[in-house]
Every structure is written in C-alpha cells, then in structure tokens.
Amino acid sequence: MARLSIREIVGQVSLEASMTTSVLNAAFHIFLPAMPDPADNVWEEIRWYLEDYATRDPFSFARAQRVQRSLRSHGISLALEISYSDATLQGLKDSSLLILIEYEGGFTPRMARIHWEVLENVELWPEERRPSIVSVVRRTKPTIEQDTLSTNFSVEGGFSQHNILAITARPGQANDIPHRLVTRSILGIVQEHSVPGQCPSSLQTVHPGTFKALSSSLDKHEFGHFDVVHLDVHGLVRDGQ
C-alpha cells in the first residue's frame, strides 16, 4: 500500500507532502485549487447534504444534486492537483493508496476545511493515475500536553495497543462494493503501525452491521475497550432511522 502524507506548514502557500511505497520515498509540495470562502453558503449546503438531506429533507432532490455536483467538481480538482504534483505519483494507477492528513491539535488550518474524503471516490481521479482504492485518514498531531498524557499508560495496562471495531453495513448487491475492500484497508493500516515487541493492535469486524450486532459486540467488552469505531455503512432511511 502506498502512503501519501500531507501537512500544512505555517506561512507557506503550498502543502508539504511525502510519498512512501515499498520502493521509494519522495518529498514534494502540493498547491491546492481555489477554495470557497468559509463564509460562503457552499459550506452550509454541504453540511445540509451530509447531515440533513436523508433524514429531514429527502424530497429536496434538486438541491441535493447541486451539492453533489459541487462536491464532484471539488474532488476532481483536488485529485488532479495531487496526482500531478510529483512524478513519483505516476505509479498510483491500480494501487492501494492511504492519504494521511496531519495537522496540529488546537489549530484549524485551511487544509482541515477541505473535504479530503471525496478522494475516496476513485472515479474522480485521472484515469492514467487512478488508484484501485483510496482511504483518507485525518490525524491531529498531539500537543505537548497531550503527548505527555499518552505516554503515562503502560503496556501492562493494555493501553499501548489500539482496539478497533469496524461495523460494515453493506448489502453486497450488484451496485455496492464488497465490504472486504474497506476492512482490508483498515487491516493494512493496523498491520503497518503495529510496533514490534508491544501488544499488537486488534481489529474486530461486525457484519452484517445491524444495531443488534453492534450492541452485542460492545456488550462483550468493558466500557472504553475500543479506541476506534469505524462505520462503513450503506443502508437506507426507514421510519426516520
């Protein structure tokens, strides 16, 4: 799996990026396409589309289509800029790509407002540099205080490992992607970041991802056992749920 790390450097127009694969490690810069002003109504429209459209305004189809076109255009511009920002990205075609977005805690840079997750739609990437699968992970770099707190936990206490619960609610029909594509990406990240000599991270999957199955999985462990709960859902809204 190829890994593309992107972070913002204060005072610079471009973003600093590094590409890591099994055969190379390259550093370069990415210049982002023009973004709407934070005060622009487009941000509220996107929030409405992601949070309210399905559950509150399911008949506002024309409005939803406008937001879809906006997100698609944004994704195409972003994928185009990234894929041609450095020659080393020629090898992206048909590969698995992890995009790691890093920024410091307590600081909200412009890159944090970008909808990086649209890049997970591989159809938006240029065909000649189109990965087979893209996973986007946002990570906040801990402050000094946060980093000090995180080192207080001991291996004996079991806090050095990461327990991940992945809930997959995909029907597996012809128009859906196989649920294993997503869980395979998560497993790759877990294996890549496992530290030799320490308690290994664990990944538990719930499929079919029903509420009953999720509750059953959580009840089998003590409160706080899972560090990360990943929701990979593709269902429908029925009776407001």
Secondary structure, DSSP 8 states (H G I E B T S, - for coil): -EEEEEEE-TT-SSEEEEEE-SS-EEEEEE-------TTSHHHHHHHHHHHTTTTT-TT-HHHHHHHHHHHHHHHHHHHHHHHTSSGGGGGGTTSEEEEEEEEETT---GGGGS-GGGGG-GGGS-GGG--SEEEEEEEEE--HHHHHHHTTS-TTTT-SS-EEEEEEE----TTS--HHHHHHHHHHHHHHT--TTS---EEEEESS--HHHHHHHHHTS-TT--SEEEEEE-----TT-
